[in-house]
């Protein structure tokens, strides 16, 4: 079992930055693909970014390309999401997930954190 805990969310003005972290425990995540997803009120959960086990392959949702950067530190069992140039439409609960493959789809991810709120004011 892998337990995931997100942190780093908060309230920021448009154009600002936040750095989300996902700390894993229970077992090493070094063999897992890791993903970040988000869910805004009244909307379905959507893909944001993903990274393969080594960090050599990353995927981004189109609206965050060039603004968000996903990274991982397998030695520390953590995954991060650096979010720059934030927009009000980035407001959502952000979730960290672990799974066997680097994908934009929700279903393949086996483990999920409880989420951290990100609110971007205009």
N, C-alpha and C positions, 0 to 999 in steps of 0.2 A: 504493500500500500504506500502511496505517496500522498502526503499532506502538503497543501499549497496555501500560503498566506500572502496576500497582496498588501502593499503599503505604499504610501507616497501620494495618495490622492488628496484633493483639497479644492479650494476655491481660488481661481486665478482670473485675471483680466484677459480679455482677448489680446492676442499677440504675445502672451507670456509663455512660460515653460513649466513643465512638471516632469519629474522622473519617478516612474513607478517601478517598484521592485516586487519580485515574487520569490519568497524563500521556501524552499522545499525541505521536507523532513521525512523520515521513515525509510527512505532508501535514496540512493544516488539517482539523479536525473540525467546523468551523463549519456545514457543510451536512449533517452527520450527526445522526441521533437517537442518543442514548447511553443505555445501560441498565446496570443492576447486577443481577447474578444471584448465587445462592449454591448451594452443594452441600455438604450434610452427609454424613458417612460413611454409606454404605449407602443413600443416597437419591439421587433424580434431581435434576439441576440445576433450580432454580426461580427464577422471576422475583421481583425485589425492588422495583425502581423504574426508571422511564424518564423521559427528558426530551427534548423536541423540539429542533430546531436553535436556536431563539431563546430557549429557556427559558420560553416562554409556556404550554406544556402539559406537565404532569407526570402520571405514573401511579404508583400504589403498590399493592403487594400488601396485602391487607386487614390482615394481622397486624402490619404495620409502620406503618400509617397513624397519624399523630399522634406517632410516635416517631422516624422517619427522615425526612430531608430531602435531596433530590437537588438539586444546583445545577451550573452550568457557567460557565466563563469562557473564551469563545472566543478572546479576545486572548492568553490564556496556554495555550490548547490543553489545558485540564484540565476534569475533571468530578469532583465531590466527592459523598460520601455521609456526611452527619452522622447518627450513630446515637446516640440518647439512650435512657435507660431500658432498657438492654440486658437481655435475658433469656437463660437457659441455652439455650433453644431457638433462639436466634439464632446459636449456634455453627456455623460452616461456613467453607468457603473461598469468598471473595467475588471475583467476576469482573466486570470492566468489559467492555463490548461496544459496538461502533459499527455502525450500519446505516442503511438508507435511510428507515425509517419508525419511528414511535413505537409500539411494540407490546410486549405482555407475552410474546409467543411467542419462542422461542429461534431458530428457523430463519432468520428474516429478518436477523439480525445477522451481518455479514460478517467482522468483526474482533473478536478476543478477546485479552484479556490472560492472563497465566499464573496470576493469582489471588493473594490474600493471605489468610492464616489469621486468623480471628477466633474467639477462645475466651472464652466467658463462664462464669465459675465461680459456683456457687450459694452 
